[in-house]
Amino acid sequence: MKKTLIVAAVAASFATAANAQSSVTLYGLIDAGFSYVNNEAATNVAKGSAAAFRLSSGNLNGSRWGLRGTEDLGGGMKAIFTLESGFSMGDGSALQKQNGGTNGTEFGRQAFAGISTAQFGTVTLGRQYDSVVDYLAPMTATGSWGGTYFAHPFDNDNTQNSFRVNNSVKYQSANYSGFTFGGLYGFSNQAGGFGNNRAYSAGAQYANGPFKIAAAYLQLQNPDSNLAGGAMTDNGAGTNLVAQSAGASVQTQRTYGVGGNYAIGPVTVGGAWTQSRFQFAVGDSTARFNNYEVNARYALTPALALGAAYTYTDVKGYTAGPNNNDHMKFHQFGLQTDYSLSKRTDIYAEGIVQLGKQGAEAQIYGTNANSVHGNQVVVSTGIRHRF
């Protein structure tokens, strides 16, 4: 009897140790609500545009579910992995390529594995976010509290993570007294075409008490080629611009910027500047987007928060555009209120206005079509649950 008890106790100890050394977590986010868009291009109305009322998914964050795992390898080293899939709450389907979708890919949001150490950082391989998303985007409204509709026009700088990078190796440093940095390289995976649809990025962030500052750089090379297996297969910022152009493809995209924020009690104020340059393969034309954003968020109570953001976007050299304009401007204003019902569930309401100037056709990111009369308004409300 004593031997049986001893064996049972030893087995239980080993089982407990094994559970402590490795774990797999199921997690996710569900975002569903309603949206009103005042001015979308439509072919079946006399004025060329119409209002749209929609039950919508992902007004703030894309709905997703995923698996996250870790195994303790000893000596402060861990094996890690993440598999994450996106879907639409409207019909339950996997997201398509439009507006940051994943073309029905099973784990299209993220899919990577790697090694992490507390002293030296983390190295991962797979389908991942670039350095703009990791370091600079949290300084913007769209990359932190604002969500989808607060993105800069076309999400030209990827601060709304409208695309991921395939075939990538990524390094993220440990935290050295508030300073973190990292980089990513996405392979084309093409024989004889090493630079044909590849991507690379680098970024850094420094946090000291209430103050944060960040910078990042991203380059995509021939992102519209080798779409079957290259680094870029999503309908990201580059191909969104192509949809607005006269059939030209993007040869090179370069995006870089800086941003920061400062917390003063319940108020956090921030700002960011980004520039995206698109070299088109046809006609030797180039588009340059400068985005200037200021944002603020005020926690009135632990449960209730108000946010506001303004972005001015100046576009030069966009000669491939629908109106063949060399200089266009966008003004975008956004307001949001968010109320937490619990630690996992909140409700929200927001309104975004985008004004297109000098021939620019406004289109708030996340809507189905551009405006016809130079401006567009979105009003949305919904519920978000995390698990």
C-alpha positions in Angstrom: 0.0 0.0 0.0 2.8 2.4 0.9 4.6 1.6 -2.4 1.5 2.3 -4.3 1.1 5.7 -2.6 4.7 6.6 -3.2 4.4 5.7 -7.0 1.2 7.8 -7.3 2.9 10.7 -5.5 5.9 10.6 -7.8 3.7 10.3 -10.9 1.7 13.3 -9.8 4.9 15.3 -9.2 6.1 14.6 -12.7 2.8 15.5 -14.2 2.8 18.8 -12.3 6.3 19.5 -13.5 5.4 18.8 -17.1 2.4 21.1 -16.9 4.6 23.9 -15.5 7.1 23.5 -18.2 4.8 23.7 -21.2 1.4 25.2 -22.0 -1.0 25.9 -24.9 -3.5 28.7 -24.6 -6.6 29.2 -26.7 -7.4 32.9 -27.1 -9.4 35.2 -29.3 -11.3 38.4 -29.9 -14.8 39.0 -31.2 -15.8 42.4 -32.6 -19.3 42.9 -34.0 -21.5 45.9 -34.5 -23.2 48.3 -36.9 -21.8 50.8 -39.3 -23.2 53.7 -41.3 -21.3 55.1 -44.3 -22.7 58.2 -45.9 -21.1 58.3 -49.3 -19.9 55.2 -51.2 -19.6 54.9 -54.9 -22.6 53.0 -56.4 -23.5 52.2 -60.0 -27.2 51.8 -59.4 -28.1 55.3 -58.2 -28.4 58.5 -60.2 -25.9 60.5 -58.1 -23.3 57.9 -58.3 -23.1 57.4 -54.6 -25.4 56.1 -51.7 -25.4 55.6 -48.0 -24.8 52.1 -46.6 -26.1 50.5 -43.4 -24.3 47.4 -42.4 -23.9 44.8 -39.7 -20.1 44.8 -39.6 -17.3 42.8 -38.1 -14.0 44.2 -36.9 -14.9 47.9 -36.5 -12.1 48.3 -34.0 -10.2 45.0 -34.2 -10.4 42.1 -36.6 -12.2 39.1 -35.1 -9.8 36.2 -34.6 -9.0 33.1 -32.6 -5.6 31.5 -32.0 -3.4 29.1 -30.2 -0.3 30.3 -28.3 2.2 27.8 -26.9 5.4 27.8 -24.9 7.8 25.2 -23.6 10.5 25.8 -21.0 13.8 24.5 -22.3 15.8 25.3 -19.3 18.5 27.9 -18.7 16.0 30.8 -19.3 15.2 29.5 -22.8 11.7 28.8 -24.2 10.3 27.4 -27.4 7.2 29.4 -28.5 4.6 29.3 -31.2 1.5 31.3 -32.3 -1.2 30.2 -34.8 -3.9 32.9 -35.4 -6.9 32.9 -37.8 -9.2 35.7 -38.7 -12.9 35.5 -39.5 -16.0 37.6 -40.2 -18.7 37.8 -37.5 -21.3 38.6 -40.2 -21.3 35.1 -41.9 -18.5 33.2 -40.1 -16.3 33.0 -43.1 -12.5 33.3 -43.2 -11.4 36.8 -44.2 -10.6 37.6 -47.8 -7.9 39.9 -49.1 -9.9 43.1 -49.0 -9.0 45.4 -46.1 -6.4 43.3 -44.5 -8.0 40.0 -45.0 -6.1 36.7 -45.3 -7.6 35.2 -48.5 -9.1 32.3 -46.6 -5.7 31.1 -45.3 -6.2 28.9 -42.2 -3.8 30.9 -40.0 -3.6 34.0 -42.1 -3.2 36.5 -39.3 -0.1 35.0 -37.8 1.8 31.6 -37.9 5.2 31.4 -36.4 7.5 29.4 -34.1 10.8 30.2 -32.5 13.1 30.5 -29.5 12.9 33.1 -26.7 15.4 34.0 -24.0 15.0 36.6 -21.2 18.6 37.9 -21.8 19.0 38.0 -25.6 15.5 38.3 -27.0 13.3 36.3 -29.4 13.9 34.8 -32.9 10.8 33.5 -34.8 10.1 32.1 -38.3 6.9 32.2 -40.3 4.1 34.7 -41.2 4.5 37.7 -39.0 4.0 41.5 -38.5 6.7 43.9 -39.6 8.6 46.4 -37.4 6.2 49.3 -38.2 3.4 47.3 -36.6 5.5 46.2 -33.6 7.2 49.5 -32.7 5.7 52.6 -34.4 2.0 51.7 -34.8 1.3 51.8 -31.0 2.1 55.5 -31.1 -0.9 56.0 -33.5 -4.6 55.9 -32.8 -5.3 53.1 -35.3 -2.5 51.0 -33.9 -3.6 51.3 -30.3 -7.1 52.3 -29.1 -8.7 53.6 -32.3 -8.8 50.6 -34.5 -9.7 50.0 -38.2 -11.5 53.2 -39.3 -8.8 55.5 -37.7 -6.2 54.2 -40.2 -4.3 56.7 -42.4 -5.6 56.8 -46.0 -5.3 53.4 -47.7 -3.4 52.4 -44.6 -0.5 53.5 -46.7 2.0 53.0 -43.8 0.6 49.7 -42.5 0.1 51.1 -39.0 -3.3 49.3 -39.1 -1.4 46.0 -40.1 -3.4 45.5 -43.3 -0.7 43.0 -44.4 1.6 40.4 -42.9 5.0 39.2 -44.2 5.3 35.6 -45.3 8.5 33.5 -45.1 10.0 35.8 -42.6 12.7 35.6 -39.9 12.2 38.1 -37.1 14.3 39.2 -34.1 12.9 41.1 -31.1 15.3 42.2 -28.4 14.8 41.8 -24.7 13.9 44.9 -22.7 17.1 46.8 -21.8 16.0 49.4 -19.2 13.0 50.5 -21.4 14.8 50.2 -24.8 13.7 47.5 -27.2 14.5 46.9 -30.9 14.1 44.4 -33.7 14.0 43.6 -37.3 12.4 41.3 -39.9 13.4 39.8 -43.3 10.8 38.2 -45.6 12.2 35.9 -48.3 10.9 35.7 -51.9 11.4 31.9 -51.9 11.8 32.1 -55.6 14.6 30.4 -57.6 16.6 33.1 -59.5 14.5 35.9 -58.0 16.0 36.6 -54.5 14.8 40.2 -54.6 11.5 39.5 -56.4 8.8 40.1 -53.7 10.8 40.3 -50.6 10.4 42.6 -47.5 12.6 43.9 -44.7 12.1 46.2 -41.7 13.7 47.5 -38.5 12.4 49.4 -35.5 13.0 50.5 -32.0 11.1 51.9 -29.0 12.1 53.5 -25.7 9.8 53.8 -22.7 10.6 55.7 -19.6 7.8 56.2 -17.1 5.0 58.1 -18.8 7.0 58.8 -21.9 7.4 56.6 -25.0 9.1 57.2 -28.4 9.5 54.9 -31.4 10.8 54.8 -34.9 10.6 52.2 -37.7 11.5 51.5 -41.4 9.9 49.1 -43.9 10.7 48.3 -47.5 8.8 46.0 -49.9 10.5 45.1 -53.2 8.2 44.1 -56.1 5.3 43.3 -53.7 2.9 42.7 -56.6 4.9 39.9 -58.2 5.4 36.2 -57.2 2.0 36.3 -55.4 1.9 32.5 -55.1 4.8 32.2 -52.7 6.6 35.5 -52.0 6.9 37.6 -48.9 3.8 39.6 -49.8 0.6 37.8 -50.8 -1.9 40.1 -49.0 -3.8 43.0 -50.5 -1.8 45.5 -48.5 -1.1 49.2 -48.9 0.8 48.8 -52.1 -1.9 47.0 -54.0 -4.6 49.2 -52.5 -2.8 52.1 -54.2 -2.7 50.1 -57.4 -6.5 49.7 -57.3 -6.6 53.6 -57.4 -4.1 53.8 -60.3 -4.3 53.3 -64.0 -3.3 49.6 -63.8 0.2 50.3 -62.6 2.0 47.9 -60.2 4.2 48.9 -57.3 7.9 48.2 -57.8 9.1 49.5 -54.4 7.5 50.7 -51.2 9.5 52.5 -48.6 7.8 53.5 -45.3 9.4 55.1 -42.3 8.4 57.3 -39.4 8.7 58.4 -35.8 6.1 58.8 -33.0 5.7 59.2 -29.3 3.2 59.7 -26.5 3.1 61.0 -22.9 0.7 60.1 -20.1 -0.4 62.8 -17.7 -2.5 61.1 -15.1 -5.6 59.8 -16.9 -4.8 61.6 -20.2 -2.4 60.2 -22.8 -1.4 62.5 -25.7 0.6 61.4 -28.7 1.6 62.1 -32.2 3.3 60.4 -35.2 4.8 61.2 -38.6 5.1 58.6 -41.3 6.1 58.8 -44.9 5.4 56.1 -47.6 7.0 56.3 -51.0 5.6 54.1 -53.8 7.7 53.7 -57.0 5.4 52.4 -59.8 6.7 50.0 -62.4 4.9 51.7 -65.3 5.4 55.3 -66.4 8.3 56.0 -63.9 5.8 57.6 -61.5 6.1 57.9 -57.8 3.6 58.6 -55.0 4.7 60.1 -51.7 2.4 60.1 -48.7 3.2 62.2 -45.6 1.0 61.5 -42.6 0.9 63.8 -39.6 -1.2 62.6 -36.7 -2.1 63.9 -33.2 -4.2 61.9 -30.8 -5.4 61.9 -27.2 -7.2 59.5 -24.9 -8.8 60.4 -21.6 -9.9 57.8 -19.0 -12.8 59.5 -17.3 -13.2 56.5 -15.0 -11.5 53.1 -14.9 -14.3 51.8 -17.2 -15.1 54.8 -19.5 -12.6 56.4 -22.0 -12.8 59.0 -24.7 -10.4 59.2 -27.6 -9.8 61.7 -30.4 -7.4 61.9 -33.4 -6.7 64.1 -36.3 -4.5 63.1 -39.3 -3.4 65.4 -42.2 -2.1 63.4 -45.2 -0.2 65.2 -48.0 0.2 63.3 -51.3 2.6 64.4 -53.9 3.5 62.9 -57.3 0.6 60.5 -57.4 0.5 60.8 -61.2 -1.0 57.3 -61.6 -4.1 58.3 -59.6 -7.7 58.4 -60.9 -7.6 62.1 -61.5 -4.0 62.3 -62.6 -3.2 64.7 -59.7 0.3 65.6 -58.6 -0.8 67.0 -55.2 -3.8 65.8 -53.1 -4.7 66.2 -49.5 -6.7 64.4 -46.9 -8.0 65.6 -43.5 -9.3 62.9 -41.2 -11.0 63.5 -37.8 -12.1 60.7 -35.4 -13.9 60.5 -32.0 -14.5 57.4 -30.0 -16.0 56.4 -26.6 -15.4 53.0 -25.0 -17.0 51.5 -21.9 -15.8 48.4 -20.3 -18.5 46.1 -19.0 -15.9 43.8 -17.6 -12.2 43.0 -18.0 -13.0 41.1 -21.2 -16.0 42.8 -22.7 -16.5 46.4 -23.8 -19.0 48.4 -25.9 -18.0 51.4 -28.1 -19.2 54.1 -30.4 -17.2 56.2 -32.8 -17.4 58.6 -35.7 -14.8 59.3 -38.4 -14.8 62.0 -41.1 -12.4 62.2 -44.0 -12.2 65.1 -46.4 -10.5 64.8 -49.7 -9.0 68.0 -51.2 -7.7 69.0 -54.6 -9.4 66.2 -56.5 -8.8 63.5 -53.9 -11.6 60.9 -53.5 -12.0 60.2 -49.8 -12.2 56.7 -48.6 -12.0 55.8 -44.9 -10.1 52.6 -44.5 -12.4 49.7 -43.9 -15.3 51.0 -46.1 -16.3 49.2 -49.3 -15.7 52.0 -51.8 -14.4 55.5 -52.3 -16.6 58.6 -52.0 -17.8 60.4 -55.1 -18.2 63.9 -53.7 -14.9 64.4 -51.9 -15.8 63.4 -48.3 -16.9 60.3 -46.4 -18.3 59.8 -42.9 -18.5 56.6 -40.9 -20.5 56.1 -37.7 -20.1 52.7 -35.9 -21.1 51.1 -32.7 -20.6 47.6 -31.4 -19.4 45.1 -28.7 -16.0 43.6 -28.3 -15.2 40.5 -26.3 -11.8 38.9 -25.6 -11.2 35.3 -24.4 
